[in-house]
Amino acid sequence: MSVLPRTVSGFHPGADGTPGAAPCGGGTPHGLTTRSRTAGTVASELPRVVGAGLVVPTLSGPTPYANLDHAASTPALVAVKEAVDRALETYASVHRGAGYASRLTSAWYEQARAEVAAFVGARSDDAVIFTRTTTDSWAVLSAALPADTTVFVFASEHHSTLLPWGDLRTVRLPVPHSVAEARALLADELAARSGGQHAAHRLVVITGASNVTGEIWPVEDFARLAHEHGARIAVDAAQLSAHRRIDVAAWDVDYLAFSGHKTYAPFGTGVLAGRSDWLDGGDPYLRGGGATRVVAAGDTTWATGAARHEGGSPNVIGAIALAAACATIAAHRVAIEEHESRLLSRLRDGLSTIDGVDELSIFDERHDRVGVVAFTVRGFEASLVSQVLSVEHGVGVRDGRFCAHLLVDDLLSGTGEHETAVRASIGLGSTKEGVDRLIGGLRELVEAGPAAAWTRADSGWVVDGDDPRDREVVRPW
């Protein structure tokens, strides 16, 4: 018996009595009305993730996977998988079909937009555009900026936020080492570039939380500062969306972007939300069907609103997946934050007990942060540390410079030993046992060295003999 993700007017629920749930809000095409299913969980419970029972190969045999790599990508929620499975039952074209399946899919696509708009606290007249990633979102905004825009961005930003604006119109501020220093640096640059040739459009770009250290930037303060100087502000919420509340209207920010794959939805969907005037005035991001209003022999009139930058057939399943993730996170926010706070404290406390492990911070070790911790281990390259944790202990972390080269270079400049760091990041796929295994593995490495023999090759560190992770695995198709 097929069960659809929403009950629609004139369509009967399944024999199991699957009800519709709370309205998502937002308009739907062709007069079709839909409603949401009633949530079956309570806010005190943690949402379940797909793959929570994953067992991975190690040198000592199969072991449960300790997922401490959420800052790179989060696992999908079970609720997201269920929504996608149901949506595929009536998967069809969007906005261009008169058939029932197309009408229904179109309705869900626009309701997904409304769900995401509510999740980010968008204003009623904001555009909410579905993109592919946060990087793609900033590319959309960059292409739409007025030609005379000057962009102010700190060197501590992720490359996706640091690079898309173009060298000629970007003012790059140095890595700050306190919030007060960051404010002063920005205020000085904004004041110095006001009036005369600098009186045109200006945009300040900052992160909500660092993808290297997890430290949270006071977005509202920087929004006020930007607006006092007649500038707009764009916020990279990629490391906030899954972990803390984001609110475009309450923060009074002009633009905000985040990615589905860091918000418990699959790869391939991102969001750009914000003021529509620059977006409606800029060239369409993808010129093609859906982005047009009228195409005549000698002229083209482009659409306004989200459609202007969503040319082609949209990733409707990705949008539904992201909407399901946003709704689930919003319903369980208190439980999620409490879970992550406990694990973050356990992780940082454990790291502090290991001689030779040094945690990195932009501001200071007491600064508020999401569950992202970057560190080095004296005497060991970061790439070796991450490989040892994986092969010997079944722990997944990340090593490198995390697409934030300028920031990591600055944070490591005084060490004299390390060029890269290790990053452990927690989320709904992380457990107390996994954190303890990371701490235990690091302590064992520091006190006794690796359990296996390792060789430095051109491709990086490789374990001598057979790597258990190289086993043959049946394809999923």
FIMIFI-919028 format. One record per residue (C-alpha): x negated, z, y; residue number from 1. Coordinates in nm, 3 decimals, decimal comma. Example, Ala and Ser with C-alpha at 12.3 -4.5 7.8 and 13.67 -1.06 7.14 Angstrom:
REM FIMIFI-919028
east / up / north / resi
-1,230 / 0,780 / -0,450 / 1
-1,367 / 0,714 / -0,106 / 2
***
This chain:
REM FIMIFI-919028
east / up / north / resi
0,000 / 0,000 / 0,000 / 1
-0,151 / -0,105 / 0,332 / 2
-0,140 / 0,147 / 0,614 / 3
-0,190 / 0,017 / 0,968 / 4
-0,389 / 0,217 / 1,224 / 5
-0,091 / 0,238 / 1,459 / 6
0,286 / 0,218 / 1,407 / 7
0,438 / -0,051 / 1,627 / 8
0,792 / -0,096 / 1,746 / 9
0,993 / -0,286 / 1,488 / 10
0,731 / -0,223 / 1,217 / 11
0,806 / 0,032 / 0,947 / 12
0,547 / 0,289 / 0,840 / 13
0,413 / 0,290 / 0,489 / 14
0,595 / 0,448 / 0,198 / 15
0,368 / 0,751 / 0,236 / 16
0,534 / 0,819 / 0,571 / 17
0,218 / 0,765 / 0,779 / 18
0,337 / 0,849 / 1,131 / 19
0,229 / 0,719 / 1,466 / 20
0,022 / 0,956 / 1,685 / 21
-0,024 / 1,040 / 2,051 / 22
-0,014 / 0,741 / 2,287 / 23
-0,348 / 0,594 / 2,383 / 24
-0,210 / 0,477 / 2,716 / 25
-0,269 / 0,146 / 2,885 / 26
-0,073 / -0,175 / 2,883 / 27
-0,031 / -0,403 / 2,586 / 28
0,034 / -0,778 / 2,583 / 29
0,367 / -0,948 / 2,514 / 30
0,563 / -0,626 / 2,565 / 31
0,434 / -0,484 / 2,235 / 32
0,431 / -0,104 / 2,230 / 33
0,224 / 0,107 / 1,995 / 34
0,155 / 0,473 / 1,944 / 35
-0,122 / 0,677 / 1,789 / 36
-0,119 / 0,865 / 1,463 / 37
-0,095 / 1,243 / 1,471 / 38
-0,437 / 1,403 / 1,439 / 39
-0,480 / 1,572 / 1,105 / 40
-0,760 / 1,810 / 1,205 / 41
-0,797 / 2,096 / 1,448 / 42
-1,046 / 2,117 / 1,731 / 43
-1,242 / 2,400 / 1,569 / 44
-1,345 / 2,174 / 1,282 / 45
-1,643 / 1,939 / 1,297 / 46
-1,564 / 1,570 / 1,249 / 47
-1,710 / 1,426 / 0,929 / 48
-1,971 / 1,151 / 0,932 / 49
-2,018 / 0,867 / 0,686 / 50
-2,322 / 0,912 / 0,465 / 51
-2,331 / 1,292 / 0,484 / 52
-2,413 / 1,302 / 0,113 / 53
-2,702 / 1,056 / 0,133 / 54
-2,985 / 1,132 / -0,109 / 55
-3,325 / 0,978 / -0,033 / 56
-3,639 / 0,925 / -0,244 / 57
-3,944 / 1,145 / -0,183 / 58
-4,270 / 1,199 / -0,369 / 59
-4,121 / 1,505 / -0,539 / 60
-3,795 / 1,332 / -0,632 / 61
-3,455 / 1,261 / -0,474 / 62
-3,347 / 1,501 / -0,200 / 63
-3,060 / 1,522 / 0,051 / 64
-3,146 / 1,333 / 0,367 / 65
-3,224 / 1,549 / 0,670 / 66
-3,101 / 1,332 / 0,958 / 67
-3,288 / 1,435 / 1,273 / 68
-3,289 / 1,091 / 1,436 / 69
-2,956 / 1,088 / 1,623 / 70
-3,113 / 0,990 / 1,956 / 71
-3,190 / 0,648 / 1,806 / 72
-2,853 / 0,596 / 1,635 / 73
-2,579 / 0,826 / 1,518 / 74
-2,403 / 0,783 / 1,184 / 75
-2,047 / 0,655 / 1,203 / 76
-1,762 / 0,904 / 1,189 / 77
-1,530 / 0,897 / 0,891 / 78
-1,245 / 0,861 / 1,141 / 79
-1,415 / 0,549 / 1,278 / 80
-1,451 / 0,396 / 0,932 / 81
-1,084 / 0,465 / 0,860 / 82
-0,975 / 0,305 / 1,186 / 83
-1,186 / -0,003 / 1,119 / 84
-1,056 / -0,036 / 0,763 / 85
-0,698 / -0,023 / 0,890 / 86
-0,760 / -0,260 / 1,179 / 87
-0,906 / -0,518 / 0,942 / 88
-0,568 / -0,537 / 0,767 / 89
-0,432 / -0,733 / 1,065 / 90
-0,757 / -0,861 / 1,215 / 91
-0,685 / -1,167 / 1,431 / 92
-0,770 / -1,339 / 1,759 / 93
-0,739 / -1,150 / 2,085 / 94
-0,535 / -1,252 / 2,392 / 95
-0,481 / -1,607 / 2,275 / 96
-0,231 / -1,597 / 1,991 / 97
0,146 / -1,575 / 1,963 / 98
0,139 / -1,465 / 1,599 / 99
0,220 / -1,106 / 1,517 / 100
-0,130 / -1,019 / 1,393 / 101
-0,282 / -1,153 / 1,714 / 102
-0,031 / -0,963 / 1,929 / 103
-0,106 / -0,644 / 1,743 / 104
-0,484 / -0,688 / 1,756 / 105
-0,463 / -0,769 / 2,129 / 106
-0,259 / -0,454 / 2,187 / 107
-0,514 / -0,237 / 2,008 / 108
-0,803 / -0,400 / 2,192 / 109
-0,655 / -0,312 / 2,531 / 110
-0,554 / 0,034 / 2,413 / 111
-0,913 / 0,085 / 2,299 / 112
-1,015 / 0,006 / 2,657 / 113
-0,769 / 0,268 / 2,784 / 114
-0,900 / 0,523 / 2,533 / 115
-1,258 / 0,465 / 2,647 / 116
-1,151 / 0,479 / 3,013 / 117
-0,999 / 0,822 / 2,953 / 118
-1,310 / 0,935 / 2,764 / 119
-1,540 / 0,853 / 3,058 / 120
-1,297 / 0,982 / 3,321 / 121
-1,266 / 0,643 / 3,488 / 122
-1,067 / 0,605 / 3,807 / 123
-0,747 / 0,402 / 3,793 / 124
-0,905 / 0,105 / 3,970 / 125
-1,236 / 0,107 / 3,781 / 126
-1,334 / -0,179 / 3,553 / 127
-1,406 / -0,084 / 3,192 / 128
-1,603 / -0,366 / 3,031 / 129
-1,694 / -0,389 / 2,664 / 130
-2,053 / -0,502 / 2,617 / 131
-2,296 / -0,495 / 2,324 / 132
-2,519 / -0,198 / 2,417 / 133
-2,626 / 0,013 / 2,712 / 134
-2,899 / -0,245 / 2,771 / 135
-2,635 / -0,517 / 2,783 / 136
-2,423 / -0,310 / 3,023 / 137
-2,708 / -0,287 / 3,271 / 138
-2,768 / -0,660 / 3,236 / 139
-2,402 / -0,718 / 3,331 / 140
-2,433 / -0,494 / 3,635 / 141
-2,768 / -0,642 / 3,738 / 142
-2,625 / -0,993 / 3,731 / 143
-2,329 / -0,883 / 3,943 / 144
-2,520 / -0,695 / 4,214 / 145
-2,502 / -0,840 / 4,564 / 146
-2,812 / -1,050 / 4,628 / 147
-2,943 / -0,811 / 4,896 / 148
-2,927 / -0,498 / 4,678 / 149
-3,223 / -0,261 / 4,656 / 150
-3,238 / -0,053 / 4,337 / 151
-3,402 / 0,291 / 4,322 / 152
-3,507 / 0,410 / 3,977 / 153
-3,740 / 0,680 / 3,844 / 154
-4,029 / 0,587 / 3,615 / 155
-3,894 / 0,845 / 3,369 / 156
-3,609 / 0,613 / 3,270 / 157
-3,554 / 0,435 / 2,941 / 158
-3,666 / 0,071 / 2,959 / 159
-3,305 / -0,052 / 2,949 / 160
-3,241 / 0,130 / 3,277 / 161
-3,586 / 0,078 / 3,428 / 162
-3,636 / -0,297 / 3,385 / 163
-3,324 / -0,514 / 3,434 / 164
-3,303 / -0,512 / 3,813 / 165
-3,599 / -0,740 / 3,889 / 166
-3,934 / -0,650 / 4,043 / 167
-3,860 / -0,781 / 4,391 / 168
-3,559 / -0,556 / 4,454 / 169
-3,664 / -0,247 / 4,255 / 170
-3,815 / 0,063 / 4,415 / 171
-3,976 / 0,258 / 4,131 / 172
-4,018 / 0,630 / 4,196 / 173
-4,282 / 0,831 / 4,005 / 174
-4,200 / 1,065 / 3,718 / 175
-4,079 / 1,392 / 3,876 / 176
-4,175 / 1,731 / 3,736 / 177
-3,884 / 1,931 / 3,875 / 178
-3,531 / 1,857 / 3,989 / 179
-3,630 / 1,956 / 4,342 / 180
-3,916 / 1,707 / 4,335 / 181
-3,684 / 1,434 / 4,207 / 182
-3,438 / 1,500 / 4,489 / 183
-3,713 / 1,496 / 4,750 / 184
-3,866 / 1,174 / 4,617 / 185
-3,531 / 0,997 / 4,618 / 186
-3,425 / 1,132 / 4,957 / 187
-3,751 / 1,020 / 5,115 / 188
-3,725 / 0,667 / 4,973 / 189
-3,359 / 0,631 / 5,071 / 190
-3,434 / 0,750 / 5,424 / 191
-3,739 / 0,526 / 5,456 / 192
-3,542 / 0,221 / 5,350 / 193
-3,242 / 0,259 / 5,575 / 194
-3,160 / 0,042 / 5,873 / 195
-3,293 / -0,302 / 5,962 / 196
-3,375 / -0,520 / 5,666 / 197
-3,295 / -0,230 / 5,431 / 198
-2,940 / -0,174 / 5,557 / 199
-2,788 / -0,386 / 5,281 / 200
-2,654 / -0,273 / 4,947 / 201
-2,842 / 0,001 / 4,760 / 202
-2,810 / 0,141 / 4,411 / 203
-2,963 / 0,457 / 4,262 / 204
-3,005 / 0,452 / 3,884 / 205
-3,063 / 0,774 / 3,687 / 206
-3,023 / 0,900 / 3,334 / 207
-2,771 / 1,165 / 3,237 / 208
-3,005 / 1,308 / 2,972 / 209
-3,358 / 1,203 / 2,884 / 210
-3,390 / 1,018 / 2,555 / 211
-3,738 / 1,173 / 2,517 / 212
-3,685 / 1,541 / 2,596 / 213
-3,305 / 1,573 / 2,606 / 214
-3,320 / 1,734 / 2,950 / 215
-3,002 / 1,689 / 3,152 / 216
-3,012 / 1,559 / 3,506 / 217
-2,769 / 1,711 / 3,761 / 218
-2,570 / 1,393 / 3,806 / 219
-2,325 / 1,527 / 4,064 / 220
-2,608 / 1,640 / 4,292 / 221
-2,775 / 1,300 / 4,279 / 222
-2,441 / 1,126 / 4,336 / 223
-2,392 / 1,329 / 4,654 / 224
-2,745 / 1,252 / 4,766 / 225
-2,703 / 0,880 / 4,705 / 226
-2,372 / 0,867 / 4,888 / 227
-2,509 / 1,064 / 5,185 / 228
-2,754 / 0,777 / 5,230 / 229
-2,493 / 0,507 / 5,184 / 230
-2,606 / 0,412 / 4,833 / 231
-2,415 / 0,381 / 4,508 / 232
-2,525 / 0,544 / 4,184 / 233
-2,531 / 0,425 / 3,821 / 234
-2,572 / 0,672 / 3,533 / 235
-2,718 / 0,602 / 3,190 / 236
-2,499 / 0,817 / 2,963 / 237
-2,641 / 0,688 / 2,633 / 238
-2,777 / 1,032 / 2,540 / 239
-2,479 / 1,221 / 2,683 / 240
-2,174 / 1,046 / 2,543 / 241
-2,186 / 1,195 / 2,193 / 242
-2,291 / 1,542 / 2,305 / 243
-2,150 / 1,641 / 2,644 / 244
-1,848 / 1,553 / 2,855 / 245
-1,891 / 1,258 / 3,088 / 246
-1,664 / 1,210 / 3,389 / 247
-1,702 / 0,920 / 3,630 / 248
-1,435 / 1,042 / 3,873 / 249
-1,530 / 1,413 / 3,875 / 250
-1,899 / 1,333 / 3,920 / 251
-1,815 / 1,071 / 4,183 / 252
-2,050 / 0,817 / 4,027 / 253
-2,004 / 0,448 / 4,083 / 254
-2,113 / 0,308 / 3,745 / 255
-2,175 / 0,451 / 3,400 / 256
-2,291 / 0,293 / 3,075 / 257
-2,327 / 0,405 / 2,714 / 258
-2,351 / 0,264 / 2,360 / 259
-2,129 / 0,291 / 2,055 / 260
-2,418 / 0,326 / 1,814 / 261
-2,523 / 0,648 / 1,989 / 262
-2,162 / 0,771 / 1,992 / 263
-2,078 / 0,773 / 1,619 / 264
-1,956 / 0,413 / 1,613 / 265
-2,137 / 0,113 / 1,458 / 266
-2,384 / -0,113 / 1,637 / 267
-2,259 / -0,391 / 1,859 / 268
-2,040 / -0,227 / 2,125 / 269
-2,131 / -0,076 / 2,460 / 270
-1,943 / 0,005 / 2,779 / 271
-1,993 / -0,047 / 3,149 / 272
-1,741 / 0,143 / 3,361 / 273
-1,722 / 0,155 / 3,736 / 274
-1,616 / 0,012 / 4,068 / 275
-1,472 / -0,335 / 4,039 / 276
-1,568 / -0,490 / 4,373 / 277
-1,929 / -0,577 / 4,287 / 278
-1,828 / -0,676 / 3,935 / 279
-1,548 / -0,903 / 4,061 / 280
-1,778 / -1,052 / 4,322 / 281
-2,068 / -1,129 / 4,089 / 282
-2,113 / -1,429 / 3,866 / 283
-1,948 / -1,399 / 3,522 / 284
-2,189 / -1,261 / 3,265 / 285
-2,077 / -1,506 / 2,994 / 286
-1,933 / -1,831 / 3,122 / 287
-1,671 / -1,952 / 2,880 / 288
-1,324 / -1,899 / 2,744 / 289
-1,155 / -1,578 / 2,851 / 290
-1,367 / -1,542 / 3,165 / 291
-1,176 / -1,817 / 3,344 / 292
-0,845 / -1,822 / 3,527 / 293
-0,828 / -2,196 / 3,599 / 294
-1,064 / -2,479 / 3,505 / 295
-1,000 / -2,802 / 3,698 / 296
-1,191 / -3,129 / 3,712 / 297
-1,404 / -3,023 / 4,005 / 298
-1,370 / -2,646 / 4,021 / 299
-1,346 / -2,327 / 3,816 / 300
-1,164 / -2,012 / 3,919 / 301
-1,300 / -1,710 / 3,740 / 302
-1,097 / -1,415 / 3,619 / 303
-1,127 / -1,073 / 3,778 / 304
-1,144 / -0,739 / 3,603 / 305
-1,303 / -0,686 / 3,264 / 306
-1,218 / -1,038 / 3,144 / 307
-1,461 / -1,185 / 3,398 / 308
-1,756 / -1,046 / 3,198 / 309
-1,612 / -1,063 / 2,846 / 310
-1,622 / -1,437 / 2,789 / 311
-1,579 / -1,564 / 2,435 / 312
-1,404 / -1,391 / 2,147 / 313
-1,461 / -1,017 / 2,193 / 314
-1,582 / -0,768 / 1,935 / 315
-1,238 / -0,622 / 1,883 / 316
-1,334 / -0,421 / 1,574 / 317
-1,625 / -0,272 / 1,767 / 318
-1,392 / -0,174 / 2,050 / 319
-1,147 / -0,009 / 1,809 / 320
-1,435 / 0,171 / 1,638 / 321
-1,564 / 0,305 / 1,968 / 322
-1,216 / 0,412 / 2,077 / 323
-1,172 / 0,602 / 1,752 / 324
-1,509 / 0,773 / 1,807 / 325
-1,421 / 0,866 / 2,165 / 326
-1,083 / 1,008 / 2,067 / 327
-1,236 / 1,210 / 1,784 / 328
-1,519 / 1,347 / 1,996 / 329
-1,279 / 1,444 / 2,274 / 330
-1,057 / 1,630 / 2,028 / 331
-1,350 / 1,827 / 1,882 / 332
-1,578 / 1,867 / 2,181 / 333
-1,604 / 2,247 / 2,174 / 334
-1,692 / 2,255 / 1,804 / 335
-1,945 / 1,973 / 1,846 / 336
-2,122 / 2,143 / 2,137 / 337
-2,135 / 2,478 / 1,956 / 338
-2,275 / 2,315 / 1,640 / 339
-2,545 / 2,132 / 1,833 / 340
-2,633 / 2,433 / 2,046 / 341
-2,695 / 2,644 / 1,736 / 342
-2,909 / 2,378 / 1,571 / 343
-3,105 / 2,307 / 1,889 / 344
-3,191 / 2,675 / 1,930 / 345
-3,295 / 2,695 / 1,566 / 346
-3,510 / 2,383 / 1,603 / 347
-3,686 / 2,488 / 1,921 / 348
-3,736 / 2,846 / 1,804 / 349
-3,884 / 2,719 / 1,479 / 350
-4,121 / 2,477 / 1,650 / 351
-4,243 / 2,753 / 1,882 / 352
-4,364 / 2,956 / 1,582 / 353
-4,600 / 2,685 / 1,454 / 354
-4,950 / 2,696 / 1,595 / 355
-5,052 / 2,354 / 1,725 / 356
-4,701 / 2,218 / 1,786 / 357
-4,642 / 2,147 / 2,155 / 358
-4,300 / 2,056 / 2,291 / 359
-4,274 / 1,810 / 2,581 / 360
-4,065 / 1,873 / 2,893 / 361
-4,014 / 1,687 / 3,218 / 362
-3,892 / 1,988 / 3,414 / 363
-3,949 / 2,311 / 3,221 / 364
-3,879 / 2,455 / 2,877 / 365
-3,573 / 2,648 / 2,998 / 366
-3,397 / 2,344 / 3,143 / 367
-3,055 / 2,259 / 2,995 / 368
-3,076 / 1,982 / 2,737 / 369
-2,894 / 1,803 / 2,458 / 370
-3,035 / 1,815 / 2,106 / 371
-3,344 / 1,598 / 2,160 / 372
-3,692 / 1,747 / 2,123 / 373
-4,022 / 1,558 / 2,154 / 374
-4,342 / 1,724 / 2,040 / 375
-4,699 / 1,670 / 1,925 / 376
-4,898 / 1,831 / 1,644 / 377
-5,260 / 1,899 / 1,725 / 378
-5,498 / 1,724 / 1,491 / 379
-5,240 / 1,478 / 1,358 / 380
-5,120 / 1,143 / 1,491 / 381
-4,748 / 1,134 / 1,559 / 382
-4,707 / 0,834 / 1,326 / 383
-4,862 / 1,030 / 1,039 / 384
-4,643 / 1,332 / 1,108 / 385
-4,325 / 1,125 / 1,088 / 386
-4,436 / 0,951 / 0,768 / 387
-4,527 / 1,281 / 0,601 / 388
-4,191 / 1,431 / 0,695 / 389
-4,012 / 1,130 / 0,546 / 390
-4,209 / 1,070 / 0,226 / 391
-4,288 / 1,430 / 0,138 / 392
-3,979 / 1,610 / 0,270 / 393
-3,692 / 1,359 / 0,312 / 394
-3,670 / 1,425 / 0,687 / 395
-3,587 / 1,143 / 0,928 / 396
-3,745 / 1,164 / 1,275 / 397
-3,889 / 0,910 / 1,517 / 398
-4,241 / 0,865 / 1,653 / 399
-4,376 / 0,653 / 1,935 / 400
-4,301 / 0,626 / 2,305 / 401
-3,925 / 0,582 / 2,261 / 402
-3,879 / 0,285 / 2,498 / 403
-3,986 / 0,518 / 2,779 / 404
-4,357 / 0,437 / 2,795 / 405
-4,417 / 0,552 / 3,152 / 406
-4,257 / 0,889 / 3,089 / 407
-4,435 / 0,955 / 2,760 / 408
-4,768 / 0,847 / 2,909 / 409
-4,712 / 1,095 / 3,191 / 410
-4,611 / 1,381 / 2,959 / 411
-4,911 / 1,323 / 2,732 / 412
-5,164 / 1,256 / 3,007 / 413
-5,312 / 1,604 / 2,991 / 414
-5,341 / 1,636 / 2,615 / 415
-5,652 / 1,423 / 2,575 / 416
-5,555 / 1,361 / 2,212 / 417
-5,214 / 1,200 / 2,173 / 418
-5,081 / 0,862 / 2,285 / 419
-4,743 / 0,901 / 2,114 / 420
-4,513 / 1,186 / 2,015 / 421
-4,265 / 1,284 / 1,745 / 422
-3,896 / 1,312 / 1,835 / 423
-3,639 / 1,515 / 1,642 / 424
-3,279 / 1,478 / 1,753 / 425
-2,969 / 1,648 / 1,620 / 426
-2,601 / 1,567 / 1,593 / 427
-2,310 / 1,580 / 1,353 / 428
-2,526 / 1,445 / 1,071 / 429
-2,773 / 1,732 / 1,108 / 430
-2,760 / 2,061 / 0,920 / 431
-2,928 / 2,401 / 0,933 / 432
-3,098 / 2,321 / 0,602 / 433
-3,235 / 1,997 / 0,746 / 434
-3,375 / 2,173 / 1,051 / 435
-3,536 / 2,437 / 0,830 / 436
-3,689 / 2,165 / 0,611 / 437
-3,840 / 1,999 / 0,920 / 438
-3,989 / 2,330 / 1,034 / 439
-4,117 / 2,407 / 0,685 / 440
-4,269 / 2,062 / 0,649 / 441
-4,451 / 2,090 / 0,980 / 442
-4,581 / 2,436 / 0,898 / 443
-4,707 / 2,313 / 0,563 / 444
-4,877 / 2,016 / 0,729 / 445
-5,051 / 2,233 / 0,989 / 446
-5,162 / 2,500 / 0,743 / 447
-5,253 / 2,291 / 0,438 / 448
-5,251 / 1,926 / 0,542 / 449
-5,044 / 1,650 / 0,377 / 450
-4,950 / 1,698 / 0,013 / 451
-5,034 / 1,333 / -0,059 / 452
-5,332 / 1,114 / 0,028 / 453
-5,271 / 0,888 / 0,327 / 454
-5,462 / 0,586 / 0,458 / 455
-5,461 / 0,443 / 0,809 / 456
-5,385 / 0,070 / 0,775 / 457
-5,318 / -0,201 / 1,033 / 458
-4,946 / -0,146 / 0,986 / 459
-4,976 / 0,230 / 1,027 / 460
-5,013 / 0,521 / 0,787 / 461
-4,939 / 0,443 / 0,422 / 462
-4,929 / 0,681 / 0,131 / 463
-5,181 / 0,611 / -0,145 / 464
-5,009 / 0,482 / -0,456 / 465
-4,641 / 0,389 / -0,473 / 466
-4,421 / 0,472 / -0,177 / 467
-4,093 / 0,601 / -0,329 / 468
-3,898 / 0,448 / -0,040 / 469
-3,997 / 0,099 / -0,158 / 470
-3,766 / 0,114 / -0,460 / 471
-3,534 / -0,180 / -0,521 / 472
-3,186 / -0,122 / -0,382 / 473
-2,880 / -0,334 / -0,458 / 474
-2,754 / -0,522 / -0,153 / 475
-2,422 / -0,401 / -0,008 / 476
-2,267 / -0,747 / -0,043 / 477
***
